[in-house]
Amino acid sequence: MDSLQGIRILDLSRILAGPWCTQTLADLGADVIKIERPGSGDDTRTWGPPFIQDAAGHDTAEAAYYLGTNRNKRSVSCDIAQPAGQALVRDLVAHCDVFIENFKVGDMARYGLDYGSLKALNPKLVYCSVTGFGQTGPYKDRAGYDYAIQGMGGLMSITGERDDLGGGPQKVGVAVADLFTGMYATVAILAALRHAERTGEGQHVDMALLDTQVAMLANLGANYLVSGKVPGRSGNAHQNIVPYQVFEVKAPDGAPDGTRDHLILAVGNDRQYVKFCSVAGRPELGLDPLYAKNQDRVRNRAQLVPLLEAILKTRTKADWLAALEAAKVPCGAINNLAEVFADPQVRQRGMVNDWQHPLRDDLRLVASPIKLGATPVRTPQTGGRPPPLLGQHTEEVLRNVLNYSEARLTQLKNDKVI
């Protein structure tokens, strides 16, 4: 049995934060009904290339971006701008436990699909709104998107190379504000479902990208609030731990001139530092009072790091990784994505699923990282669904969930509601 078997979710979100949340809930077994605009659907269906290619090698309408965040869902096309489309959504709400949307503040009320209106139809409904800035505050009417939120929420001020080394503000390589908001929304929805189960009372979950981004500042946010000092960018170095950064190492024998190789050294405590110094052949650095304790290494970073940079350049990455791993000193390679998906650990952990998609029977997508012992997540092997085509399940859902007649379905089609 799936963890969330029996939970049905009506998903009016699109792009990334909301769909990331509902994909996780769908992986856990919830029946996620994705409502999409007829003819175009989720915006990310067109966010490519790359797209799935047909047998002749031509691009289809299914972008990889969309495919990566919509598995295990059913797609229903419905024009909520039409009264008949709004009525259809309200009919579905009576059969759902969760409603999620990421429209601008106030838009759902224009359609009669706001929390107050839907609560009257289903008092147990958990209603989740995902916006850039939340339902309250001076910015509530602004459109918020990940890139701007990374800037406004402080992440770009602490991401990138140090200014004195020619750096500047840098966004993260994936839309982390969206992704974290989706994960926080998942947790909030599960908590609200538990409350509804106990009390019969639903509630409105108000999720904002900016709130999430501020929470994600984690130790650096705490550093500022405790010290009053504004942290800057540290490149690939850690603000609170030394040595915990990327180091250049000796290029492999036979590598072309100018080849540069790197590894991550992540010494997390004083014992590991002593082990590292031993592996490096410099045990005296582990005993030096200037560097013996992490707080001293942080204070004396400017003196210690150049010493370590010179040491690390004397051996190759393969050499260092073997020696450091044997000594249980945390370290790692910096892999490109081809190397990631070829990694034996990633392969053994099943982090790629092979789906039979209507347009391609060997569609490879990243898998859920959740591993549950008794209630495994939905995969191709456990009854999972590949990301749906636009409107693929419209008639199935309207017939089986709402018992709509053939005549009513025909009328909705003729009116271009579905």
C-alpha positions as CSV (number, residue, x, y, z in Angstrom):
1,M,0.0,0.0,0.0
2,D,1.2,3.5,-0.8
3,S,1.9,5.9,2.0
4,L,-0.7,8.4,0.8
5,Q,-3.2,6.0,-0.7
6,G,-6.6,7.5,-0.6
7,I,-5.4,11.1,-0.6
8,R,-6.5,13.0,-3.7
9,I,-4.9,16.3,-4.7
10,L,-6.3,18.9,-7.1
11,D,-3.2,20.6,-8.5
12,L,-3.7,24.0,-10.2
13,S,0.0,24.9,-9.9
14,R,2.5,25.2,-12.8
15,I,6.2,25.9,-13.4
16,L,8.2,24.5,-10.6
17,A,7.5,25.1,-6.9
18,G,3.9,23.8,-6.8
19,P,4.6,20.9,-9.3
20,W,7.7,19.9,-7.3
21,C,5.5,19.6,-4.2
22,T,2.7,17.6,-5.9
23,Q,5.2,15.4,-7.6
24,T,6.6,14.4,-4.2
25,L,3.1,13.8,-2.9
26,A,2.3,11.8,-6.0
27,D,5.5,9.7,-5.6
28,L,4.2,8.9,-2.1
29,G,0.9,7.5,-3.5
30,A,-1.5,10.5,-3.6
31,D,-3.8,10.7,-6.6
32,V,-2.7,14.1,-8.1
33,I,-5.0,15.5,-10.7
34,K,-3.2,18.3,-12.6
35,I,-5.5,20.9,-14.0
36,E,-4.0,22.5,-17.2
37,R,-5.1,25.1,-19.7
38,P,-6.5,23.5,-22.8
39,G,-4.2,23.8,-25.8
40,S,-1.0,24.9,-23.9
41,G,-0.9,23.4,-20.5
42,D,1.8,24.0,-17.9
43,D,4.2,26.7,-19.2
44,T,7.2,24.3,-18.8
45,R,5.9,22.0,-21.5
46,T,7.5,24.5,-23.9
47,W,10.6,25.3,-21.9
48,G,13.1,23.6,-24.2
49,P,15.0,22.3,-25.9
50,P,15.6,19.5,-25.1
51,F,12.3,17.9,-25.9
52,I,11.3,14.3,-26.3
53,Q,11.9,13.3,-29.9
54,D,9.7,11.2,-32.0
55,A,10.8,8.2,-34.1
56,A,11.8,10.4,-36.9
57,G,14.0,12.5,-34.6
58,H,11.7,15.5,-34.5
59,D,11.0,17.5,-31.3
60,T,7.6,16.8,-29.8
61,A,5.7,19.1,-27.4
62,E,7.1,17.5,-24.3
63,A,10.0,19.4,-22.8
64,A,12.5,17.8,-20.5
65,Y,11.8,20.6,-17.9
66,Y,8.2,19.5,-17.7
67,L,9.0,15.8,-17.6
68,G,11.3,16.3,-14.7
69,T,8.6,17.6,-12.3
70,N,5.3,15.9,-13.3
71,R,5.6,12.2,-12.9
72,N,2.9,10.1,-11.2
73,K,0.1,12.7,-12.0
74,R,-3.0,12.7,-14.1
75,S,-3.6,15.6,-16.5
76,V,-7.0,17.2,-16.9
77,S,-7.4,20.0,-19.4
78,C,-9.9,22.6,-18.1
79,D,-10.3,26.4,-18.8
80,I,-11.0,27.9,-15.4
81,A,-11.6,31.3,-17.1
82,Q,-15.0,29.9,-18.1
83,P,-17.8,29.5,-15.6
84,A,-18.3,25.9,-16.7
85,G,-14.6,25.3,-16.0
86,Q,-14.9,26.8,-12.6
87,A,-17.9,24.6,-11.9
88,L,-15.9,21.6,-12.9
89,V,-13.1,22.4,-10.5
90,R,-15.6,22.9,-7.7
91,D,-17.1,19.6,-8.5
92,L,-13.7,18.0,-8.1
93,V,-13.0,19.8,-4.9
94,A,-15.8,17.8,-3.2
95,H,-13.8,14.7,-3.9
96,C,-10.3,16.0,-3.0
97,D,-8.3,16.4,0.2
98,V,-5.9,19.0,-1.0
99,F,-6.1,22.0,-3.4
100,I,-2.8,23.7,-4.4
101,E,-2.4,26.8,-6.6
102,N,0.3,29.3,-7.4
103,F,-1.8,32.1,-9.0
104,K,-1.3,35.8,-8.0
105,V,-2.9,36.8,-4.7
106,G,-6.6,37.4,-5.3
107,D,-6.8,35.6,-8.7
108,M,-8.5,32.6,-7.2
109,A,-11.3,34.7,-5.7
110,R,-12.1,36.1,-9.2
111,Y,-12.9,32.5,-10.2
112,G,-14.7,31.6,-7.1
113,L,-11.9,29.2,-6.2
114,D,-10.5,30.9,-3.2
115,Y,-10.1,29.1,0.1
116,G,-13.3,30.7,1.6
117,S,-15.4,29.6,-1.3
118,L,-14.0,26.0,-1.5
119,K,-14.0,25.5,2.3
120,A,-17.8,25.9,2.2
121,L,-17.9,23.0,-0.2
122,N,-15.4,20.8,1.6
123,P,-14.6,21.8,5.3
124,K,-11.7,19.3,5.5
125,L,-9.9,20.8,2.5
126,V,-6.3,21.6,2.8
127,Y,-5.7,24.6,0.6
128,C,-2.1,25.5,-0.3
129,S,-1.2,28.8,-2.0
130,V,2.3,29.2,-3.4
131,T,3.4,32.7,-4.3
132,G,6.5,34.8,-4.4
133,F,5.8,36.9,-1.3
134,G,2.8,35.4,0.5
135,Q,-0.8,36.4,1.1
136,T,0.2,39.4,3.3
137,G,2.7,42.2,3.4
138,P,3.7,45.1,1.2
139,Y,4.9,42.9,-1.7
140,K,2.0,40.5,-1.8
141,D,0.7,41.7,-5.1
142,R,4.1,41.4,-6.8
143,A,5.0,38.6,-9.1
144,G,7.9,36.6,-7.6
145,Y,10.2,34.2,-9.4
146,D,13.1,32.2,-8.3
147,Y,16.0,34.3,-9.8
148,A,14.7,37.5,-8.2
149,I,14.0,35.8,-4.9
150,Q,17.6,34.4,-4.8
151,G,18.7,38.0,-5.0
152,M,16.2,39.6,-2.7
153,G,16.5,36.8,-0.1
154,G,20.2,37.2,0.3
155,L,21.4,34.0,-1.4
156,M,23.2,35.7,-4.2
157,S,25.0,38.0,-1.7
158,I,26.7,34.9,-0.2
159,T,27.1,32.8,-3.4
160,G,30.0,33.4,-5.8
161,E,33.7,34.0,-5.7
162,R,35.0,36.6,-3.2
163,D,35.0,40.2,-4.6
164,D,38.7,40.6,-4.0
165,L,39.3,37.6,-6.3
166,G,37.2,39.1,-9.1
167,G,33.9,37.6,-8.1
168,G,30.4,38.9,-7.9
169,P,26.9,37.8,-7.1
170,Q,26.0,34.4,-8.5
171,K,22.7,32.5,-8.6
172,V,22.6,28.8,-7.8
173,G,22.6,26.5,-10.9
174,V,19.0,25.2,-10.3
175,A,16.0,27.1,-9.0
176,V,16.5,26.4,-5.3
177,A,14.0,28.9,-4.0
178,D,11.3,27.1,-6.0
179,L,12.5,23.7,-5.1
180,F,12.8,24.4,-1.4
181,T,9.4,26.0,-1.4
182,G,8.0,22.9,-3.0
183,M,9.6,20.7,-0.3
184,Y,8.4,23.0,2.6
185,A,4.9,23.0,1.0
186,T,5.0,19.2,1.0
187,V,5.8,19.1,4.7
188,A,3.1,21.7,5.5
189,I,0.4,19.9,3.5
190,L,1.2,16.6,5.3
191,A,0.9,18.4,8.7
192,A,-2.4,20.0,7.7
193,L,-3.7,16.6,6.5
194,R,-2.9,15.1,9.9
195,H,-4.7,17.9,11.6
196,A,-7.7,17.5,9.2
197,E,-7.7,13.7,10.0
198,R,-7.8,14.4,13.7
199,T,-10.3,17.3,13.7
200,G,-12.2,17.3,10.4
201,E,-10.9,20.8,9.9
202,G,-9.0,22.0,6.9
203,Q,-6.9,25.1,6.7
204,H,-5.1,27.5,4.3
205,V,-1.4,26.9,3.9
206,D,0.4,30.2,2.8
207,M,3.8,29.4,1.2
208,A,6.1,32.2,-0.1
209,L,9.3,31.8,-2.0
210,L,10.8,34.8,-0.1
211,D,10.0,33.3,3.3
212,T,11.6,30.0,2.2
213,Q,14.7,31.7,0.9
214,V,15.2,33.6,4.1
215,A,14.8,30.3,6.1
216,M,17.3,28.7,3.8
217,L,20.0,31.1,4.9
218,A,20.4,28.7,7.7
219,N,23.7,29.1,9.6
220,L,24.6,32.3,7.7
221,G,21.3,33.9,8.7
222,A,22.0,32.9,12.3
223,N,25.6,34.2,12.0
224,Y,24.3,37.7,11.0
225,L,21.6,37.8,13.7
226,V,24.0,36.7,16.4
227,S,27.0,38.9,15.4
228,G,25.4,41.8,13.5
229,K,28.1,41.3,10.8
230,V,27.0,41.0,7.2
231,P,28.6,37.9,5.6
232,G,30.0,38.2,2.1
233,R,30.8,35.7,-0.6
234,S,33.4,33.0,0.1
235,G,33.5,31.2,-3.2
236,N,33.9,27.5,-2.6
237,A,35.1,28.0,1.0
238,H,32.9,27.5,4.1
239,Q,32.2,30.5,6.2
240,N,32.5,28.7,9.6
241,I,34.9,25.7,8.9
242,V,38.5,25.5,7.7
243,P,39.7,23.6,5.6
244,Y,36.3,23.1,3.9
245,Q,36.6,24.2,0.3
246,V,37.8,23.3,-3.3
247,F,41.5,22.9,-3.8
248,E,43.5,22.6,-7.0
249,V,45.5,19.4,-7.2
250,K,48.2,18.1,-9.5
251,A,46.9,17.2,-13.0
252,P,47.1,13.5,-14.0
253,D,50.2,12.3,-15.7
254,G,49.9,12.7,-19.5
255,A,47.2,15.4,-19.2
256,P,47.4,18.2,-21.8
257,D,49.4,21.2,-20.8
258,G,47.2,23.7,-18.9
259,T,44.9,21.0,-17.5
260,R,43.6,21.9,-14.0
261,D,42.1,19.4,-11.7
262,H,40.3,19.9,-8.4
263,L,38.8,18.1,-5.4
264,I,36.7,19.1,-2.4
265,L,38.3,18.8,1.1
266,A,35.6,18.9,3.8
267,V,37.3,18.7,7.2
268,G,34.5,18.9,9.7
269,N,36.3,18.7,13.0
270,D,39.7,18.8,14.7
271,R,40.2,15.0,14.7
272,Q,39.7,15.0,10.9
273,Y,42.1,17.9,10.6
274,V,44.8,15.9,12.4
275,K,44.2,12.9,10.1
276,F,44.4,15.1,7.0
277,C,47.7,16.6,8.2
278,S,49.1,13.1,8.7
279,V,48.0,12.0,5.2
280,A,49.5,15.2,3.8
281,G,52.8,14.4,5.4
282,R,52.7,17.5,7.5
283,P,51.7,16.3,11.0
284,E,53.1,19.4,12.6
285,L,50.3,21.5,11.1
286,G,47.9,19.4,13.1
287,L,49.6,20.3,16.4
288,D,50.4,24.0,15.6
289,P,48.4,26.1,18.2
290,L,47.5,28.5,15.4
291,Y,45.6,25.8,13.6
292,A,44.8,23.0,16.0
293,K,41.2,24.0,16.7
294,N,38.6,25.0,14.1
295,Q,38.0,28.4,15.6
296,D,41.7,29.1,15.2
297,R,41.8,27.8,11.7
298,V,38.9,30.1,10.8
299,R,40.6,33.1,12.4
300,N,43.9,32.2,10.7
301,R,42.4,31.2,7.4
302,A,44.6,33.6,5.4
303,Q,47.8,32.0,6.7
304,L,46.7,28.4,6.6
305,V,44.9,28.1,3.3
306,P,48.0,29.1,1.1
307,L,50.0,26.4,3.0
308,L,47.3,23.8,2.2
309,E,47.0,25.0,-1.5
310,A,50.7,24.3,-2.0
311,I,50.5,20.8,-0.4
312,L,47.4,19.8,-2.4
313,K,49.1,20.6,-5.7
314,T,51.8,18.0,-5.0
315,R,49.5,15.0,-5.7
316,T,46.8,14.0,-8.2
317,K,43.1,13.8,-7.4
318,A,43.1,10.0,-7.6
319,D,46.0,9.9,-5.2
320,W,44.4,12.3,-2.7
321,L,40.9,10.7,-2.8
322,A,42.3,7.2,-2.2
323,A,44.5,8.3,0.7
324,L,41.9,10.6,2.3
325,E,39.0,8.1,2.0
326,A,41.2,5.4,3.6
327,A,41.8,7.8,6.5
328,K,38.1,8.7,6.7
329,V,38.7,12.4,5.9
330,P,35.7,13.8,4.0
331,C,36.6,14.6,0.4
332,G,35.1,14.3,-3.0
333,A,35.4,14.8,-6.7
334,I,33.6,17.5,-8.7
335,N,31.6,15.5,-11.3
336,N,29.8,16.7,-14.4
337,L,26.3,15.3,-15.0
338,A,27.6,12.5,-17.2
339,E,29.9,11.4,-14.4
340,V,27.1,11.8,-11.9
341,F,24.7,9.4,-13.7
342,A,27.6,7.0,-14.4
343,D,28.6,6.9,-10.7
344,P,28.3,3.4,-9.3
345,Q,26.7,4.7,-6.1
346,V,24.1,6.7,-8.0
347,R,23.4,3.7,-10.2
348,Q,23.1,1.2,-7.3
349,R,20.8,3.6,-5.4
350,G,18.4,3.6,-8.4
351,M,18.4,7.3,-9.0
352,V,17.3,6.9,-12.6
353,N,14.0,5.4,-13.6
354,D,13.1,4.1,-17.1
355,W,9.5,5.0,-18.0
356,Q,7.3,3.9,-20.9
357,H,6.0,7.2,-22.0
358,P,3.3,7.5,-24.8
359,L,5.9,9.2,-27.0
360,R,9.0,7.2,-26.0
361,D,9.2,3.8,-24.4
362,D,12.6,4.3,-22.9
363,L,12.3,7.7,-21.2
364,R,15.0,8.1,-18.5
365,L,14.3,10.5,-15.7
366,V,15.7,11.3,-12.3
367,A,14.0,9.2,-9.6
368,S,12.7,10.2,-6.2
369,P,15.4,10.1,-3.5
370,I,12.9,8.9,-0.9
371,K,13.5,5.3,0.2
372,L,10.7,3.8,2.5
373,G,11.0,0.3,3.8
374,A,7.3,-0.6,3.9
375,T,5.6,1.8,1.5
376,P,8.0,2.4,-1.4
377,V,7.4,5.4,-3.7
378,R,5.8,5.0,-7.0
379,T,8.2,3.9,-9.8
380,P,7.7,2.2,-13.1
381,Q,8.0,-1.1,-11.2
382,T,5.5,-0.2,-8.5
383,G,2.6,1.1,-10.6
384,G,3.9,4.7,-11.2
385,R,2.8,6.9,-14.1
386,P,5.1,8.7,-16.5
387,P,4.5,12.5,-16.8
388,P,1.2,12.8,-18.6
389,L,0.4,14.3,-22.0
390,L,-1.7,17.4,-21.9
391,G,-5.3,16.4,-21.0
392,Q,-4.4,12.7,-21.2
393,H,-6.7,11.8,-18.3
394,T,-9.5,14.4,-18.7
395,E,-12.3,12.0,-19.7
396,E,-11.1,9.3,-17.4
397,V,-11.2,11.6,-14.3
398,L,-14.5,13.2,-15.3
399,R,-16.2,9.9,-15.9
400,N,-14.8,8.0,-12.9
401,V,-14.5,10.7,-10.2
402,L,-17.5,12.9,-11.2
403,N,-19.7,10.5,-13.1
404,Y,-20.2,13.0,-15.9
405,S,-22.4,11.7,-18.7
406,E,-21.2,11.4,-22.3
407,A,-23.6,14.2,-23.2
408,R,-22.0,16.5,-20.7
409,L,-18.5,15.6,-21.8
410,T,-19.5,16.4,-25.4
411,Q,-20.9,19.7,-24.4
412,L,-17.7,20.7,-22.4
413,K,-15.6,19.8,-25.4
414,N,-17.8,21.7,-27.8
415,D,-17.6,24.8,-25.5
416,K,-13.8,24.3,-25.3
417,V,-14.0,24.1,-21.6
418,I,-11.9,20.8,-21.8
